[in-house]
Amino acid sequence: MENDTSILLGSSNGLRAEFAQCGARLLRLDIPSSKGGSTQVVMGSASASTQPKGDTWAGTICGRFANRIANATFVLDGIRYTLPANHGTSALHGGPKSFALRDWAVEAADDSLTFRLTSPDGEMGYPGKMDVSATYGISETTLWLDMIATTDKTTIINLTHHAYWNLKGGGNVLDHEIEIPASRYSAVDERLIPLGAPEDVAETIFDFRTMRPIAIPYDHSFCLDAGRGSLHLAARVREPRSGRSMEVWTTEPAIQLYTANHFSDALIAPHSEMIENGAIALEPQTYPNAPNEPSYPSAVLSPGEVYHHRIEWRFSGF
């Protein structure tokens, strides 16, 4: 059932966010402008009613498994599980009934919003009943998100947030400057499935260890030097004309960089324009296709364990 009611969250420092229950979706984020007023920096997000003509994933929480699983299948504890393929032969972002397309229940507190859903055993082919919560909050000039999940049967999980950003509020983002503290990246085949062991970024177009313009389109995963664990920097983005910047912090070991290569005026978003390379997605997560690569950081969640992924978006320069 569609629910188009928007929910607001703000801070005394001028950040103002708007959300929708479909996909626990971030619809827009207004940040103060040095010239007065504010700039809306979230691109492509559409509420449930406009979804058929919009971007499926924009602004949502993707799961159970974000990014791609090769051949839409994996083996866990000796059992092969088959998922619905929704991106060629791959399962993408949890499948055609992803968390991104579910209406989440929502509870509002004074300074936060908590979205909840339950995914039954076998949904989209995944084992185990999973209970998930996603809590957003704003602290001064930081938007933060805590994603927590438990299961009653051993399963896999990889939750991310799929916001598209444009720090100047519109136009092409390839002039944005970016830094990613990653010495390795995942080389991929034509299906965008990793080829195996990550490769060194040195002397390649994937070396963002020093901030530089994005310059060309990307859709690649970077293996963060900090790995999985305590909160660490995943990416730093700067818009050179305004000086506005955003840092993305995560507890997960990788981040997907995607430059909205599919955006076009055929798509509809109520709060932003949709042009090719008009936004940048920075999706913290584990490695793509991790369930099929034993050497990758584990994506397994067992009963009694708690999955907890925190993301922070820290804004400055306004």
URJOZI-V822234 format. One record per residue. PSI is psi in radians with two decimals (999 if undefined). OMEGA is omega in whole degrees, -180 to 180 (none if undefined). D_CENTER is the distance of its C-alpha to the mean C-alpha in Angstrom with 1 decimal. Layout:
# URJOZI-V822234
psi:PSI omega:OMEGA d_center:D_CENTER
psi:PSI omega:OMEGA d_center:D_CENTER
This chain:
# URJOZI-V822234
psi:2.25 omega:-178 d_center:23.7
psi:2.52 omega:176 d_center:22.0
psi:1.90 omega:-174 d_center:21.6
psi:0.07 omega:-178 d_center:21.2
psi:2.20 omega:178 d_center:22.1
psi:2.65 omega:-177 d_center:20.0
psi:2.35 omega:-173 d_center:19.8
psi:2.61 omega:177 d_center:20.1
psi:2.35 omega:-177 d_center:19.5
psi:3.05 omega:178 d_center:21.0
psi:2.85 omega:179 d_center:22.7
psi:-0.26 omega:180 d_center:26.1
psi:0.00 omega:173 d_center:24.6
psi:-0.17 omega:175 d_center:23.6
psi:2.39 omega:180 d_center:19.8
psi:2.08 omega:-177 d_center:19.4
psi:2.61 omega:178 d_center:16.4
psi:2.39 omega:-174 d_center:16.7
psi:2.81 omega:172 d_center:15.0
psi:2.68 omega:-177 d_center:15.9
psi:-0.53 omega:178 d_center:16.4
psi:1.97 omega:-180 d_center:15.1
psi:0.19 omega:-172 d_center:11.7
psi:0.89 omega:-163 d_center:11.9
psi:2.31 omega:170 d_center:10.8
psi:1.96 omega:-177 d_center:10.8
psi:-0.72 omega:-178 d_center:13.5
psi:2.75 omega:173 d_center:14.6
psi:2.03 omega:177 d_center:15.2
psi:2.21 omega:178 d_center:18.7
psi:2.60 omega:-176 d_center:19.7
psi:2.59 omega:176 d_center:23.3
psi:2.49 omega:179 d_center:25.0
psi:-0.33 omega:180 d_center:27.8
psi:0.15 omega:-177 d_center:29.9
psi:2.73 omega:-177 d_center:29.6
psi:-2.62 omega:-178 d_center:27.5
psi:2.90 omega:178 d_center:23.7
psi:2.30 omega:178 d_center:21.1
psi:2.08 omega:-168 d_center:18.2
psi:-0.01 omega:179 d_center:15.2
psi:2.15 omega:-176 d_center:12.4
psi:2.54 omega:166 d_center:13.0
psi:-0.15 omega:-175 d_center:13.2
psi:2.36 omega:179 d_center:12.5
psi:2.54 omega:177 d_center:15.4
psi:3.04 omega:-173 d_center:17.0
psi:-0.62 omega:-175 d_center:18.2
psi:-0.48 omega:180 d_center:21.5
psi:0.05 omega:-174 d_center:20.3
psi:-0.70 omega:-178 d_center:17.6
psi:-0.45 omega:179 d_center:20.1
psi:0.19 omega:-178 d_center:20.3
psi:-2.93 omega:176 d_center:16.7
psi:2.18 omega:-175 d_center:13.4
psi:-0.69 omega:-168 d_center:12.4
psi:-0.21 omega:-169 d_center:8.7
psi:2.16 omega:176 d_center:8.6
psi:0.04 omega:-171 d_center:7.6
psi:2.97 omega:167 d_center:7.2
psi:2.11 omega:-176 d_center:6.6
psi:2.34 omega:179 d_center:6.9
psi:2.98 omega:11 d_center:10.0
psi:-0.51 omega:-178 d_center:12.5
psi:1.88 omega:178 d_center:11.3
psi:2.77 omega:-178 d_center:8.0
psi:-2.67 omega:-166 d_center:9.2
psi:2.50 omega:169 d_center:13.0
psi:2.08 omega:-174 d_center:16.0
psi:2.38 omega:177 d_center:19.2
psi:0.28 omega:176 d_center:21.9
psi:0.76 omega:-180 d_center:20.0
psi:2.68 omega:175 d_center:21.9
psi:2.81 omega:178 d_center:22.1
psi:2.30 omega:179 d_center:24.9
psi:2.16 omega:-178 d_center:24.8
psi:0.70 omega:176 d_center:28.1
psi:0.02 omega:-180 d_center:30.0
psi:2.31 omega:177 d_center:28.8
psi:2.25 omega:178 d_center:27.0
psi:2.37 omega:180 d_center:24.4
psi:2.28 omega:-177 d_center:23.8
psi:2.77 omega:174 d_center:20.8
psi:2.23 omega:178 d_center:20.8
psi:2.24 omega:180 d_center:19.9
psi:0.20 omega:175 d_center:17.9
psi:1.46 omega:-170 d_center:17.2
psi:-2.19 omega:179 d_center:20.7
psi:0.05 omega:-175 d_center:21.7
psi:2.74 omega:168 d_center:18.2
psi:2.21 omega:-176 d_center:16.1
psi:2.22 omega:172 d_center:12.6
psi:0.48 omega:176 d_center:9.7
psi:-0.16 omega:176 d_center:12.6
psi:-3.10 omega:-175 d_center:15.2
psi:-0.19 omega:173 d_center:16.8
psi:0.80 omega:-179 d_center:16.8
psi:2.83 omega:171 d_center:13.3
psi:-0.49 omega:-179 d_center:12.2
psi:-0.37 omega:-178 d_center:10.6
psi:0.13 omega:178 d_center:14.2
psi:2.55 omega:170 d_center:15.9
psi:2.07 omega:179 d_center:17.6
psi:2.50 omega:169 d_center:16.9
psi:2.60 omega:-176 d_center:19.9
psi:2.45 omega:175 d_center:19.6
psi:2.23 omega:-179 d_center:21.7
psi:2.32 omega:171 d_center:22.3
psi:-3.11 omega:-177 d_center:23.8
psi:-0.69 omega:-174 d_center:25.2
psi:0.31 omega:-179 d_center:22.2
psi:2.88 omega:174 d_center:19.3
psi:2.29 omega:177 d_center:17.9
psi:2.12 omega:176 d_center:17.3
psi:2.47 omega:-179 d_center:16.0
psi:2.57 omega:169 d_center:17.4
psi:2.80 omega:174 d_center:17.8
psi:2.23 omega:177 d_center:19.8
psi:2.04 omega:-175 d_center:19.2
psi:2.76 omega:176 d_center:22.7
psi:2.23 omega:177 d_center:24.0
psi:-0.13 omega:-180 d_center:23.7
psi:2.29 omega:-177 d_center:21.1
psi:0.38 omega:178 d_center:19.6
psi:-0.06 omega:-177 d_center:21.9
psi:2.44 omega:178 d_center:20.2
psi:2.64 omega:172 d_center:22.8
psi:2.42 omega:169 d_center:23.1
psi:2.23 omega:-176 d_center:22.7
psi:2.25 omega:173 d_center:19.5
psi:2.24 omega:-172 d_center:19.2
psi:2.45 omega:170 d_center:15.9
psi:2.63 omega:178 d_center:15.4
psi:2.00 omega:-178 d_center:12.8
psi:2.13 omega:175 d_center:14.6
psi:2.55 omega:173 d_center:13.8
psi:2.83 omega:175 d_center:16.4
psi:2.17 omega:177 d_center:17.6
psi:1.89 omega:-177 d_center:20.0
psi:-1.92 omega:-179 d_center:21.9
psi:0.47 omega:179 d_center:19.5
psi:2.26 omega:168 d_center:16.4
psi:2.25 omega:-178 d_center:13.8
psi:2.76 omega:-178 d_center:12.7
psi:2.20 omega:172 d_center:10.9
psi:2.08 omega:177 d_center:12.6
psi:2.15 omega:-175 d_center:11.6
psi:2.44 omega:180 d_center:14.8
psi:2.59 omega:172 d_center:16.3
psi:2.83 omega:-178 d_center:19.8
psi:2.73 omega:176 d_center:21.5
psi:0.05 omega:179 d_center:25.2
psi:2.52 omega:-180 d_center:25.2
psi:2.29 omega:-174 d_center:23.7
psi:-2.97 omega:175 d_center:20.5
psi:2.71 omega:-179 d_center:17.2
psi:2.53 omega:175 d_center:13.8
psi:1.62 omega:-178 d_center:10.3
psi:2.40 omega:173 d_center:7.8
psi:2.96 omega:174 d_center:4.1
psi:2.31 omega:-170 d_center:2.7
psi:0.86 omega:174 d_center:3.0
psi:2.56 omega:171 d_center:5.8
psi:2.32 omega:-173 d_center:8.5
psi:2.53 omega:170 d_center:10.9
psi:1.87 omega:-171 d_center:14.7
psi:-0.16 omega:173 d_center:16.7
psi:-0.02 omega:174 d_center:19.9
psi:-0.06 omega:179 d_center:18.9
psi:2.96 omega:-179 d_center:19.7
psi:-3.10 omega:-177 d_center:21.0
psi:2.45 omega:-178 d_center:19.9
psi:0.03 omega:-175 d_center:17.5
psi:-0.19 omega:173 d_center:19.0
psi:-0.12 omega:172 d_center:21.3
psi:2.55 omega:176 d_center:18.6
psi:2.53 omega:-176 d_center:19.2
psi:2.56 omega:173 d_center:16.8
psi:2.29 omega:177 d_center:17.4
psi:2.02 omega:-179 d_center:15.5
psi:1.27 omega:-177 d_center:17.7
psi:2.15 omega:178 d_center:17.7
psi:-0.18 omega:180 d_center:21.0
psi:2.72 omega:176 d_center:19.7
psi:2.91 omega:180 d_center:17.4
psi:1.85 omega:171 d_center:17.1
psi:2.51 omega:-172 d_center:19.6
psi:2.81 omega:174 d_center:19.1
psi:-2.96 omega:-177 d_center:21.5
psi:-0.29 omega:177 d_center:21.8
psi:0.01 omega:-175 d_center:19.4
psi:0.51 omega:174 d_center:16.7
psi:2.29 omega:179 d_center:17.5
psi:2.51 omega:-177 d_center:18.2
psi:-0.04 omega:-180 d_center:22.0
psi:-2.28 omega:-177 d_center:22.4
psi:2.40 omega:177 d_center:22.8
psi:2.69 omega:-178 d_center:20.6
psi:2.75 omega:-179 d_center:22.6
psi:2.40 omega:180 d_center:23.8
psi:-0.22 omega:-173 d_center:22.3
psi:2.31 omega:178 d_center:25.7
psi:0.58 omega:175 d_center:27.4
psi:2.99 omega:177 d_center:24.6
psi:-0.03 omega:-179 d_center:22.3
psi:0.13 omega:-179 d_center:19.5
psi:1.76 omega:177 d_center:21.1
psi:0.44 omega:-178 d_center:19.2
psi:-0.39 omega:169 d_center:20.8
psi:2.37 omega:-176 d_center:22.8
psi:2.33 omega:178 d_center:21.2
psi:2.89 omega:178 d_center:22.0
psi:2.55 omega:177 d_center:21.2
psi:-0.87 omega:168 d_center:18.4
psi:-0.81 omega:-176 d_center:21.4
psi:2.83 omega:179 d_center:20.3
psi:2.56 omega:176 d_center:17.5
psi:2.70 omega:165 d_center:15.1
psi:1.29 omega:-171 d_center:12.8
psi:2.69 omega:178 d_center:13.0
psi:2.38 omega:179 d_center:11.9
psi:2.36 omega:-177 d_center:13.6
psi:1.87 omega:-172 d_center:15.2
psi:2.38 omega:-178 d_center:15.4
psi:-0.52 omega:-178 d_center:19.0
psi:-0.29 omega:-180 d_center:18.5
psi:-2.72 omega:178 d_center:17.3
psi:2.51 omega:178 d_center:16.2
psi:-2.19 omega:-179 d_center:17.9
psi:2.84 omega:-178 d_center:18.4
psi:2.26 omega:-177 d_center:16.1
psi:2.78 omega:180 d_center:16.0
psi:2.28 omega:177 d_center:15.0
psi:-0.55 omega:180 d_center:12.2
psi:2.61 omega:173 d_center:12.8
psi:2.22 omega:-177 d_center:15.2
psi:2.42 omega:179 d_center:15.4
psi:2.37 omega:174 d_center:18.7
psi:1.95 omega:-165 d_center:20.1
psi:-0.54 omega:-176 d_center:23.7
psi:-0.75 omega:-180 d_center:25.7
psi:-0.39 omega:-174 d_center:24.7
psi:0.05 omega:180 d_center:23.9
psi:2.44 omega:-178 d_center:20.8
psi:2.78 omega:178 d_center:18.2
psi:2.33 omega:171 d_center:14.8
psi:2.41 omega:175 d_center:14.0
psi:2.14 omega:179 d_center:10.7
psi:2.58 omega:-175 d_center:12.0
psi:2.91 omega:171 d_center:10.9
psi:0.03 omega:-177 d_center:13.1
psi:2.93 omega:-168 d_center:11.7
psi:-0.01 omega:-176 d_center:13.4
psi:2.90 omega:174 d_center:11.2
psi:2.36 omega:177 d_center:8.6
psi:2.22 omega:175 d_center:8.0
psi:2.10 omega:180 d_center:9.7
psi:2.30 omega:-172 d_center:10.1
psi:0.64 omega:174 d_center:12.7
psi:0.85 omega:-177 d_center:12.8
psi:-0.33 omega:-177 d_center:15.8
psi:-0.10 omega:-179 d_center:16.3
psi:2.46 omega:176 d_center:16.5
psi:2.98 omega:-179 d_center:20.1
psi:-0.02 omega:173 d_center:22.5
psi:-0.28 omega:178 d_center:22.6
psi:2.65 omega:-178 d_center:19.4
psi:2.31 omega:173 d_center:19.7
psi:2.22 omega:-173 d_center:17.7
psi:-0.32 omega:-173 d_center:19.9
psi:0.11 omega:-177 d_center:18.7
psi:2.82 omega:173 d_center:18.2
psi:2.80 omega:-179 d_center:19.7
psi:1.71 omega:178 d_center:18.2
psi:2.67 omega:180 d_center:19.5
psi:2.30 omega:-178 d_center:18.8
psi:0.57 omega:180 d_center:16.8
psi:0.17 omega:-180 d_center:16.6
psi:2.85 omega:177 d_center:13.1
psi:2.22 omega:173 d_center:10.7
psi:2.32 omega:176 d_center:7.0
psi:1.80 omega:-168 d_center:6.2
psi:1.69 omega:177 d_center:3.6
psi:2.46 omega:-175 d_center:6.0
psi:-3.03 omega:169 d_center:7.7
psi:-3.09 omega:-176 d_center:11.2
psi:2.48 omega:174 d_center:12.9
psi:2.52 omega:178 d_center:12.7
psi:0.42 omega:-178 d_center:15.7
psi:-0.63 omega:-179 d_center:16.4
psi:-0.35 omega:-179 d_center:18.6
psi:0.12 omega:-179 d_center:21.0
psi:1.67 omega:-176 d_center:21.3
psi:-0.41 omega:-179 d_center:23.3
psi:-0.18 omega:-179 d_center:23.0
psi:2.79 omega:173 d_center:19.2
psi:2.42 omega:-173 d_center:17.9
psi:2.50 omega:173 d_center:18.4
psi:0.26 omega:-176 d_center:16.1
psi:2.39 omega:174 d_center:19.1
psi:2.23 omega:-177 d_center:19.5
psi:2.77 omega:175 d_center:23.1
psi:2.44 omega:-178 d_center:25.1
psi:-0.26 omega:177 d_center:25.8
psi:2.78 omega:177 d_center:22.6
psi:2.11 omega:172 d_center:19.8
psi:2.26 omega:180 d_center:16.2
psi:1.99 omega:177 d_center:14.7
psi:2.11 omega:177 d_center:11.4
psi:2.37 omega:174 d_center:11.5
psi:2.41 omega:172 d_center:9.4
psi:2.40 omega:173 d_center:11.6
psi:1.91 omega:-174 d_center:11.6
psi:2.08 omega:-174 d_center:15.3
psi:2.55 omega:177 d_center:17.1
psi:3.05 omega:177 d_center:20.6
psi:0.46 omega:178 d_center:23.2
psi:999 omega:none d_center:24.0
